[in-house]
Amino acid sequence: MSFDLLAFVLGIVEGLTEFLPISSTGHLIVFGNLFSFTGNKADTFEIFIQIGAMMAVVVLYARRFLLLIPQHDGLTWLQRVTHGGFRGWTGLFKLAAGCLPAFIIGFLAHSFIKTHLFSPVVVAYSLIVGGIILFFFPEEKITKKTFSLDQISLLDAFKVGCFQVLALCPGVSRAASTIVGGICCGMRREVAAEFSFFLAVPTIMAAAGYDIFKSRELFHREDLTFFAIGTIVSFVAALIAIRTFISLLQRYSLRPWGLYRIVFGLVVLYFFEAA
């Protein structure tokens, strides 16, 4: 397979899976091993296509992101922390609270995770266990109290951030962990998903920035086309995936995604453990 075609395929994989509860990192590890595309160049390429997927959220929710720009509101810092809404300093504090746990644990455990957990077999087991949880998740028994982003509290944002830490293990899925965490905090599925999208932007930016800094000597001019194709394809695929996902969440539970994870995890386990 040519590098341009590989970039196209992996860009689609990343864009379609980044914001779905099925683990984009897990899928990239599996497909990367299938195509024998691993190592430093593969890791660097993954950074760029994640940025492409992230930009889809920024474009689709541009008006919401603009509302996060701080303005003079006459509130004290304490009032901003406890104030309702998801805009200005208040919204930024809530995003920070949601990202902080993963930032801290991710920074401390980055090397261990990359060295010991980035394998298809680990991904397979994570997909299966997470799939079982999604399939049997008793969402209907949880009382809903949060029907929009503006109603998310600072404490609930932090709780969802703690769930996001679970996604540091490849195959768990950042989207799955944060959406389930949001629902456990009383959010409607769609609200939990949208908050998950917002958390993805600073999380991916921080992870990408850290990896780019560590891999800065690996960038070569001849790879620009390869990276550009993957990034653009990932962006377009993510646009489609996000719109479709929100529409599906308004009508269906998380069970179909759990079933997909179980089946895909078993297939991955069969092929890679047999090998």
GIWO-V800756 format. One record per residue. N is the residue number from 1. RES is the residue in three letters. SS is DSSP state (H for helix, E for strand, - for the rest). PHI is phi in radians with two decimals (999 if undefined). Layout:
[[N RES SS PHI] [N RES SS PHI]]
This chain:
[[1 MET - 999] [2 SER - -1.19] [3 PHE H -1.12] [4 ASP H -1.14] [5 LEU H -1.18] [6 LEU H -1.08] [7 ALA H -1.08] [8 PHE H -1.11] [9 VAL H -1.13] [10 LEU H -1.20] [11 GLY H -1.11] [12 ILE H -1.12] [13 VAL H -1.01] [14 GLU H -1.11] [15 GLY H -1.09] [16 LEU H -1.35] [17 THR H -1.87] [18 GLU - -1.01] [19 PHE - -1.90] [20 LEU - -1.72] [21 PRO - -1.40] [22 ILE - -2.26] [23 SER - 1.30] [24 SER H -1.20] [25 THR H -1.07] [26 GLY H -1.06] [27 HIS H -1.14] [28 LEU H -1.17] [29 ILE H -1.10] [30 VAL H -1.12] [31 PHE H -1.19] [32 GLY H -1.07] [33 ASN H -1.22] [34 LEU H -1.08] [35 PHE - -1.65] [36 SER - 0.97] [37 PHE - -1.98] [38 THR - -2.35] [39 GLY - 1.74] [40 ASN H -1.10] [41 LYS H -1.15] [42 ALA H -1.13] [43 ASP H -1.10] [44 THR H -1.16] [45 PHE H -1.08] [46 GLU H -1.06] [47 ILE H -1.02] [48 PHE H -1.20] [49 ILE H -1.28] [50 GLN H -1.18] [51 ILE H -1.11] [52 GLY H -1.04] [53 ALA H -1.13] [54 MET H -1.05] [55 MET H -1.10] [56 ALA H -1.10] [57 VAL H -1.12] [58 VAL H -1.05] [59 VAL H -1.22] [60 LEU H -1.18] [61 TYR - -1.98] [62 ALA H -1.00] [63 ARG H -1.13] [64 ARG H -1.16] [65 PHE H -1.19] [66 LEU H -1.11] [67 LEU - -1.18] [68 LEU - -1.41] [69 ILE - -1.15] [70 PRO - -1.10] [71 GLN - -2.35] [72 HIS - -1.21] [73 ASP - -2.14] [74 GLY - 1.33] [75 LEU - -1.62] [76 THR - -1.35] [77 TRP H -1.07] [78 LEU H -1.13] [79 GLN H -1.13] [80 ARG H -1.16] [81 VAL H -1.16] [82 THR H -1.70] [83 HIS - -1.22] [84 GLY - -1.29] [85 GLY - 1.72] [86 PHE - -2.35] [87 ARG - -2.72] [88 GLY H 0.97] [89 TRP H -1.06] [90 THR H -1.04] [91 GLY H -1.12] [92 LEU H -1.16] [93 PHE H -1.08] [94 LYS H -1.18] [95 LEU H -1.11] [96 ALA H -1.09] [97 ALA H -1.10] [98 GLY H -1.29] [99 CYS H -1.63] [100 LEU H -0.97] [101 PRO H -1.01] [102 ALA H -1.19] [103 PHE H -1.07] [104 ILE H -1.18] [105 ILE H -1.16] [106 GLY H -1.09] [107 PHE H -1.14] [108 LEU H -1.26] [109 ALA H -1.87] [110 HIS H -0.95] [111 SER H -1.13] [112 PHE H -1.09] [113 ILE H -1.09] [114 LYS H -1.10] [115 THR H -1.40] [116 HIS H -1.92] [117 LEU - -1.92] [118 PHE - -1.49] [119 SER - -2.45] [120 PRO H -1.02] [121 VAL H -1.20] [122 VAL H -1.06] [123 VAL H -1.03] [124 ALA H -1.04] [125 TYR H -1.13] [126 SER H -1.12] [127 LEU H -1.09] [128 ILE H -1.16] [129 VAL H -1.08] [130 GLY H -1.11] [131 GLY H -1.13] [132 ILE H -1.09] [133 ILE H -1.10] [134 LEU H -1.11] [135 PHE H -1.17] [136 PHE H -1.79] [137 PHE - -1.09] [138 PRO - -1.43] [139 GLU H -1.01] [140 GLU H -1.14] [141 LYS H -1.57] [142 ILE - -1.70] [143 THR - -1.23] [144 LYS - -1.55] [145 LYS - -2.23] [146 THR E -2.08] [147 PHE - -1.97] [148 SER - -2.77] [149 LEU H -1.03] [150 ASP H -1.15] [151 GLN H -1.61] [152 ILE - -1.24] [153 SER - -1.51] [154 LEU H -1.10] [155 LEU H -1.14] [156 ASP H -1.13] [157 ALA H -1.06] [158 PHE H -1.15] [159 LYS H -1.06] [160 VAL H -1.09] [161 GLY H -1.06] [162 CYS H -1.17] [163 PHE H -1.11] [164 GLN H -1.09] [165 VAL H -1.01] [166 LEU H -1.03] [167 ALA H -1.29] [168 LEU H -1.15] [169 CYS - -1.47] [170 PRO - -0.99] [171 GLY - 1.78] [172 VAL - -1.22] [173 SER - 1.55] [174 ARG H -1.10] [175 ALA H -1.11] [176 ALA H -1.10] [177 SER H -1.14] [178 THR H -1.32] [179 ILE H -1.18] [180 VAL H -1.07] [181 GLY H -1.05] [182 GLY H -1.12] [183 ILE H -1.12] [184 CYS H -1.08] [185 CYS - -1.51] [186 GLY - 1.68] [187 MET E -1.46] [188 ARG - -1.13] [189 ARG H -0.92] [190 GLU H -1.12] [191 VAL H -1.18] [192 ALA H -1.05] [193 ALA H -1.16] [194 GLU H -1.13] [195 PHE H -1.14] [196 SER H -1.05] [197 PHE H -1.06] [198 PHE H -1.14] [199 LEU H -1.10] [200 ALA H -1.11] [201 VAL H -1.11] [202 PRO H -1.16] [203 THR H -1.13] [204 ILE H -1.17] [205 MET H -1.06] [206 ALA H -1.16] [207 ALA H -1.13] [208 ALA H -1.14] [209 GLY H -1.07] [210 TYR H -1.13] [211 ASP H -1.21] [212 ILE H -1.10] [213 PHE H -1.07] [214 LYS H -1.24] [215 SER - -1.88] [216 ARG H -1.04] [217 GLU H -1.41] [218 LEU H -1.61] [219 PHE - -1.36] [220 HIS - -2.30] [221 ARG H -1.01] [222 GLU H -1.22] [223 ASP H -1.59] [224 LEU H -1.04] [225 THR H -1.11] [226 PHE H -1.02] [227 PHE H -1.16] [228 ALA H -1.12] [229 ILE H -1.06] [230 GLY H -1.06] [231 THR H -1.16] [232 ILE H -1.16] [233 VAL H -1.10] [234 SER H -1.07] [235 PHE H -1.05] [236 VAL H -1.15] [237 ALA H -1.10] [238 ALA H -1.18] [239 LEU H -0.97] [240 ILE H -1.15] [241 ALA H -1.10] [242 ILE H -1.12] [243 ARG H -1.06] [244 THR H -1.16] [245 PHE H -1.08] [246 ILE H -1.07] [247 SER H -1.10] [248 LEU H -1.19] [249 LEU H -1.14] [250 GLN - -1.24] [251 ARG - -2.08] [252 TYR - -2.23] [253 SER - -1.41] [254 LEU - -1.51] [255 ARG H -1.03] [256 PRO H -1.03] [257 TRP H -1.22] [258 GLY H -1.12] [259 LEU H -1.11] [260 TYR H -1.04] [261 ARG H -1.06] [262 ILE H -1.10] [263 VAL H -1.13] [264 PHE H -1.11] [265 GLY H -1.09] [266 LEU H -1.16] [267 VAL H -1.09] [268 VAL H -1.08] [269 LEU H -1.08] [270 TYR H -1.07] [271 PHE H -1.24] [272 PHE H -1.51] [273 GLU H -1.33] [274 ALA H -1.15] [275 ALA - -1.28]]
